[in-house]
């Protein structure tokens, strides 16, 4: 990434800083990333990467995924609500929800992949006291495995410092809209316990954000309140120069009290559900990383254990236009173990190499409870249920992924080098239904009562038998090849070809027929891995000692056997399957100009065209896709930032910035109803094109920083997300209202 406006601390140590000091703070050579599993200058890596340091995160007020999407060209965040986060990169998505499907962008916290399928909550982690965040665009299957079909987002946290005591604090208090108070508090302390050998770093954070959406069904004003808190503690032991061991434990709880999706037909910022929709998550991680420096190479072993508990409670009554009570409570738990070992050569010769092995085992339990409610049961006269739940069952599924990977880079000269990488692995997935649940004909009886006034019938209860689902297993390679050439010391060019893939999907209800319409389609067994190959040409240049810079990338992507989610029409049961293919082609650009040592201008953006180009008549029928359909990404998005650094009295340093972010419109799904060829879906709609303007001004007084900010200055309330499924009454996400606030920071 071209360096964006930095905080005062990143630009100068004091008002006495020389022009040379300020220039050095923005020197592009200082941007180092580990996207290739080794530390390399960003300008030499043949991948399109946006890298954001902690100083930049603080200066721009980025605390989560939304801010990262705004500063990354070619990327949008599909945010159905808090803890529902799916990125689209380079247009590679069929909708913003990815129900039943693995995300097309992998999200990592250090070595742990946390991205999941669309109908699972994905925690929005705190971005405080991180070393940096890297967004790698394009397929990253060679080094980062499945799910990195269109890119990978890496959140790299800070390691302890055994050489100095450090502490920091950042408070952010603002008001969204007219009266929604937002409070964010973050703190860090770094304790050197034994000089040069032992240190402990502890981080804590808390968010308390009042809502701005009214739920007419529950009668709650400002219903979408969010509370989040957590922290991490990291212990580092390095007894000598060659050996180091780091143990980290982290925990984060995110508890929104209701969804942020709205129904514009009900009025501004209004939604309806009979109870709050709950998408909460609690993630606890343990990581042990051991490194040893051999003569010529470094060995790293990373072991991570993760436990993620979630709630997925949603009102489904929109399926039948609120005619009768219909909801789902789906608490779940994911247990994940990840082991990676890699050996990375030292960079002291013409040949650089990386060799490694990867293993992942994820177990997932979900306790499905489809419900009515007591009020509707009493009014309709439907009897015979043990409680308000008309369908209960417990599913268990597991995923195993194991792979060997390697990458070689040979430097033919200082100005020409080539890289080849391959990952060969296997993915296995299987689902099970536990014994002990039950089903009923409640939906049939409720349908007859609500639409034909035939009420007062008892339900028929049928036990749910244990079942073993089909086993999906796929084995094969993923590869990457690139050649880099530096025609002048200021310009690096590259050409790259790479592949990516997603894990196969097994449908939990494979073989099930509809109890409402027996002629509706039968749920297929699942979806095979889809495949993607990307061709990219890139240029990274800097001139005038880093005062003028540009990154450009031109790409063409061929996507085959696309995994898609479909909904059975009669009962809204979701399932995964494959369809033909699509292409995505585009241009990304990152430009930076620093006319003097005080002013910095950055312009980032992307032009993209992504459409379905291969589709059979049968595939069109069950998926709702049509030839030439746009994929779920904007054709153009961009951000322009102007930053001004200035001196203040009493040895203080000031900083002011203005950022304008534009995102074009795009469809929320394929246009037709799955299973009804040629019938336009009633849920088919497009997001709005929207523009968000953010402004801030800050002053640094030694160890203290005080800033004022405005987010969404002109209060653009456009629709930025469209949910593709019929069961929700409120299917639209809107841009957060204008937020004013103050930030106060302290760093020791």
Number of C-alpha atoms within 10 A of each C-alpha: 24 28 23 24 28 26 24 26 19 16 22 19 17 16 19 12 13 13 12 9 15 18 19 16 16 23 16 22 15 13 18 17 21 14 22 18 16 17 13 17 14 23 26 18 21 26 24 26 24 21 25 25 20 21 22 18 24 18 25 23 16 20 16 14 20 16 14 22 19 24 27 28 29 28 26 27 21 26 24 23 21 25 22 21 24 29 28 26 28 31 29 27 27 28 25 28 28 23 22 25 25 24 27 28 29 29 25 18 16 16 19 24 22 16 24 22 18 19 15 25 25 23 23 20 20 22 21 26 23 18 16 21 23 23 26 23 23 30 33 28 30 27 27 24 26 27 26 28 31 29 28 29 24 22 22 19 18 16 20 24 21 22 16 14 16 15 16 17 20 20 17 19 19 21 19 22 15 10 13 18 19 20 17 19 19 22 20 20 18 23 19 20 18 14 11 16 17 21 24 23 23 20 21 21 21 20 19 18 21 21 23 22 22 22 25 15 13 14 13 14 14 19 23 26 22 19 18 21 20 20 20 19 20 22 23 23 20 19 13 10 10 12 15 18 18 20 19 19 18 18 19 23 22 23 23 26 20 27 28 29 28 26 17 16 11 12 10 13 20 22 26 24 24 19 17 20 25 25 26 26 26 19 22 18 19 19 22 17 19 19 19 18 17 14 9 11 17 18 18 18 17 21 18 22 18 21 17 22 19 25 21 20 22 23 26 24 22 21 19 18 12 18 14 22 22 25 24 20 20 22 20 21 19 18 17 22 19 21 20 20 18 21 21 22 21 17 14 8 10 12 16 18 21 22 20 19 19 20 18 18 17 18 17 17 21 21 19 20 21 21 20 24 17 12 10 15 20 11 10 18 16 18 16 15 18 8 12 17 22 23 23 20 21 20 19 20 19 17 20 19 21 20 21 20 23 20 22 16 18 16 16 11 10 10 14 16 18 19 19 19 21 21 25 18 20 18 21 18 22 20 25 19 21 17 14 12 18 17 18 21 16 25 19 13 20 27 17 14 19 15 12 9 11 14 17 16 16 15 19 14 16 12 14 18 13 15 14 15 20 16 15 20 18 14 13 10 17 24 22 22 19 21 19 22 19 19 11 10 11 15 18 22 24 22 20 20 20 23 26 29 24 25 26 25 27 25 21 26 20 17 13 14 16 18 14 14 12 10 10 16 18 15 22 16 21 22 24 20 24 22 18 26 22 22 18 22 21 21 22 26 20 23 13 11 14 21 18 19 22 20 23 19 20 19 20 21 25 17 24 20 19 23 28 23 26 24 24 21 20 16 16 15 15 18 25 26 27 18 22 19 21 25 23 20 19 20 21 23 22 24 21 24 20 19 12 12 18 16 17 23 21 22 22 25 24 24 19 20 18 26 21 23 17 17 18 13 11 11 19 22 19 22 25 25 28 22 16 14 18 27 27 28 33 26 20 21 26 24 22 18 21 20 21 18 24 15 18 14 9 9 13 19 26 21 24 23 22 19 23 18 20 17 25 17 20 23 24 28 27 27 22 22 24 24 21 17 18 15 13 14 18 12 20 18 19 18 23 18 16 17 20 22 20 20 20 22 20 22 22 25 20 18 11 17 21 17 19 18 23 20 22 22 16 14 17 16 19 18 19 25 28 30 26 28 23 21 24 26 22 23 22 26 25 23 16 19 21 20 23 20 18 17 22 18 19 17 16 11
